[in-house]
């Protein structure tokens, strides 16, 4: 079962080689029992690497699920300390942040290489009745929008003004749209069969990636009065070690003495009610997670929750042009296979599978 659901990993960078397999986002477990790690041909345990693999999947798997993997690492001997465990099962890595960066990149690249349906160039033929209804409806006077008609184009144009219809190539358009039904888009892959797309999950992924790009543009709020934070020695050491990370997340922090820091800006999405407590809580988390990448995952879960509130209805029926635009935006996403909650967005049924179902 694992072999049918796995993705190959093959990455080399900075003298470090990573090879093996990871389960695809649909093949996960509720614990870490399916995780096997080898470093320099020795079976080991590394919570740091396990967490980094999970983070490499981003929002493509649900928060409480764990990926399955078999990974072989080749690292320079001086980068690995195997003497931290009596049976030499657990290892300590000399440069944990570099290893985490590489494994996240390796997993991300493997996910991007997942086989996707081939794009089918639009053909002249369409479903005549549905297509005619779609375009003749545009001529209906605005007042008819209030009538309970089955003309979905006019209704949905009001609900979704953000769709931008432009002339695009077949590759940019994504799979050719065949039809739409309430909640779903039906498209055609090149090899035949049909792609069934959940429009609500597709829209969730599109909105999430737009919001993520916006948040990474450093939306910050400047404090009218800078706040001095007094830290313990341990907290101050953690602050000093992870200052660049905090700045990348939108915090404006500068050293103001041996164990004191001045905060003059925080991320736009954070509350400024009790900044001192917030900073101390962050320092506590950074001490627990030396690689400090968990905050990226927390931010992504927060964005996913916000994006879910703005998605289109699961019962609405899109016009063909709206469906094509949504699919175009979905196929433009980094992760277009799963929504930010880790649920599958689409399934592809080939002709053989369809015959089995009929």
N, C-alpha and C positions, 0 to 999 in steps of 0.2 A: 504493500500500500504506500509506503514511504517513497519507493522508487518511482511510482507513478505520479507522485505529487511533489517531487523535489526539483530544485533549481541548482544548476552547477555554479560553483564559486571558484574563480581563478583570478587572483590578483597579486601583483608584485609591486612593491614600492619601498624605497628607502632601505633596501637590504632585507625586507620582510616579505615572505611568501605566504599566501593564504590559499588553500585549495580544499575542495570538498563539496558538500551539498547542504542546502537548507530546504526545509519544507516550504511550499508556497504559502501565501497568506491565508488560504482556506484550510491548510493542514496545520493546526496548532493543538496544544494541550493545555490543561489547567495547571500543570506543574512542569518542572524542568527535567523530568526523568528521560526525556527523549533527546537530551543534549550530550554529545560526545566530542571531547576536545583532545587533540594531541599536539604537543609542542616538542619539536625536534624528536619526533617518533616516540615520545613518552606520553602515556595517558595521564592527563592531569585534570584538575578542577580549578577554574578561575571565575569567581563571581563577576570580576571586572569585565572579562570578555563576554560572558553570558549576557550581562546587562547591555553591553555595546551592541551585540547581535540584535537584541530586542529593540534597541533604539534605532538600528539600521532599518527596521521595518516601518518606523514612523507610525502613522495612523492607519496603516493597512491591516493591522490586526487589533482586536479589541484590547482594552487596557488590562484585563485580568487573564489574558491568554499568553502562552509562551511558545516561541518557535521551536521547531525540531531541527537539529543540525548534526552533521558529522564534519568537523573541520580539522585540517592538518596545517599546523603552522611551522614555518622554518624561520627561526630568529637567531641572530648572533648569540653565542653562548654567554657573553658577558651581559646581555640584556635580560637574562632569566636567572632567578634565584630559586632553586628547588629545595632549599634547606629550611623552609618555613613550616614544613609539616613532617612529622616523624616518618611517615611512609612516602614522603616526597610526592604526594598527590596534588597538593596545592602549591601554586607558584606565586612569586612576586615579580612583577615586571618593573624594570628600571625606569622606563619612560611610558607610564600608563596612558597619558593623554595622547601620545603619538600612536600607540597601539589602538586605542579607542577610535581615533580619527580614521585610521586605515581600515579597521573592521567595519565601521559604519559605511565608509565609502565602498568597500567591497560588496557588502550586502545590497546597498542601494543600486549599484551597477548591475548586480544579478537580477534584481527585480525589474529593472528597466529592460533587460534583454528577454523578458518573458515573451513567449510566442503570442503574437496578437493577430487577430483576423486580418487578412490581406484586404487592402482597399480595392473596392470595385468601382470603376469609373461610372459616373451617371450615364444612363442610356436614355434614348428618346422616349421609350414607353414609360407610362405611369398608370396608376389606377384611375381611369378616366372620370368616373363619377365623383370620387373623393377629391381629386385634384381640381375639377371644375367647381365644386362647391367651395373649395378653399379660396379661389381667386374671385369668383363672382360675389362672394360675401363682402369683399372690400368695397364694392359699390353701394352697399346698403347704407342708407342715411344713418347718422349717429343715433337717432332716437330708437332704432330697432335694437340697440344694445340692451335695452331694458326688457325686451320680450324674451320669454323662455324658449328661444329657438335652439336648434342643434347646430348653429353656425359657430364653431369654436374659434375661428380665426379672430373675429372681432373681439370676442370676450377675452381671449388670452393675450391679445395685443395690449389690452388695458392692464392686465395683471403683470405682464412681463415686458415693460418698455425697455429693459436693459439689453435685450437681444439686438445685436447689430448685424444687419443683413448686408453682406458685401460679396462681390464676385470672387470666388476662390477656386483653386485648383482641386482636383479630386482628392489628392493626398491631404490637403488642408481640411477638406470637408469631412473626412472620415468615411465610414461605411455608408453606402447609399441607402436612404430611407425608403422603405416600402410603404409603410402605413403607420398609423398610431391608433391605440385604443386607450381607454381610461387608465392612466397610470403607467403605461408602457409605450416604448418605441420599438418598432420592428424594422430591422435593417438587414442588409444582404452582404455576406462576405464573398470574396472572390471565388473561393473553392466550393461554393454552393451551400445550401442550408439557410439558416436564419439566425440572427442575433437578436435576443430579447433584452432590452435595456430598461431598467427601473429608473424612470425619469426623476423621481424624488431623490434617490441616492446619487444619481448623476449630477443633479443640481447642487446637492450638498458638497460633493467633491469640488465642483467648479467654484462655488462660493468660498469654501475653505481655503483653496489655494490662492484666490484673489486676496482674501483677508490676511493670509500668511505673508504674502508678498508686501502688502501694505504695512504690516507690523514690523517686518524686517527693514523697512525704510526709516526706522528709528523715530516713531511717534512718541515724543516725551513731553512731560509737563515740568516746567521749571518752577521751583518753589520760590515764593515771594521772599521768604526768609530762610537761608540755609540752616540746616539742623546739625548740631554736633552730636556724634554718636561715640560714647565711651565704651570700649570693649575690654574684655579680659585679654590676657596675653595670648591664649589659645585662639580666641576669636579674631584678634588682630592679625595673627599669623595666617589664619585662613583667608581673611580679607586681603592681605597683601599678596597671597598666592593666586587668588582668583579675581583680582581687580579688573583685569582685561575682560574676563567673561562678563562680569557685572556691567561694565561699560557697554559691551556689545548688546546686552539686553535692554539698555536704555537708562541705566543709572548714571548719575553724575556724582562721582565720589572722589574726594582727594584727601590725602593724608594730612592730619592736623595734630601732629604730636606722635609720640611713640605708640600709644594705645588709643588714639582718638582719630576719627575721620569726620569730614564735613560732607554732608549730602545736600546738593543743590538742585538735583533733578531726579525724577523717577519715571518709569514707563507710564504711558498714557492710561493704560488699562488698570493700573494699580491705584488703590485708595491711599490718600495722604493723611488719613486720620491718626495713625500711630506708626510713624515711620521707624522710630527707634526699635519697637518690638518687631516690626517686619524685618528690619535688617538683621537683628539678632537671630530670628528664626531662620533666615537665609543662611547665616553663618553656621548655624547648627546643622543644617542640611548639607552644606558644603563640606563640613568635617566628616559627615557620614558617607558622602559620595565624593571621594577625592577627585574624580574626573570631572565632576560638576556638569555633566551633560543631562542630568535628570531635569534640570530646569527647562531645557528645551522641550522635553516631552510634556512637562506640565503646561507650558505655554501652548503647545499644539493641542492638547486636550481642551484647554480653555477656548481656543479659537474654534475648535470643532463644535463645541456646545453652542457658541454664539451663531455660527453659520447654520446650524440645524434649524434655527428659528426663522430663517428667511427663505427656506426652500419652497418650491411650488407644491401644490397639493398632490397627494398620491392618487386622487380620483379625477383630476383634471385631464382633459384630452387636448394635446397640443396640435397646432396646424403642422403641415409638412415642413414649412419653412422654419417654424420655431423649433421643431424637432431636429432639423438638420443643423441649425445654429447651436443648439445645446450639445449635440453630439460632437460638433466641431470643437467647441470649447472643452468638452470632456477629453477628447483625443489629444488635446494640446496640454493636458495636465501631466505632471510628473508621474503620478500614480493614478491611472484611470481604471484600474481593475476593481478597487475597493473604495467604499465611501470612508470618510474619516472615522467612522465607528467600526471599521473593519469588516463591514458587510459587503458581499459581492454585488457589484453594480450591474453586470450583464453576464449572460450565458450564451454560448455559441453551440447550436445544435446542427450537426452535419446531416446530410440526407439519410444516411444509414440510421442515425439515432431517431430521426423523425419517423422513419418507417417502423421502427420498433415500438414507437409510442402510438401509432395509428392502429 
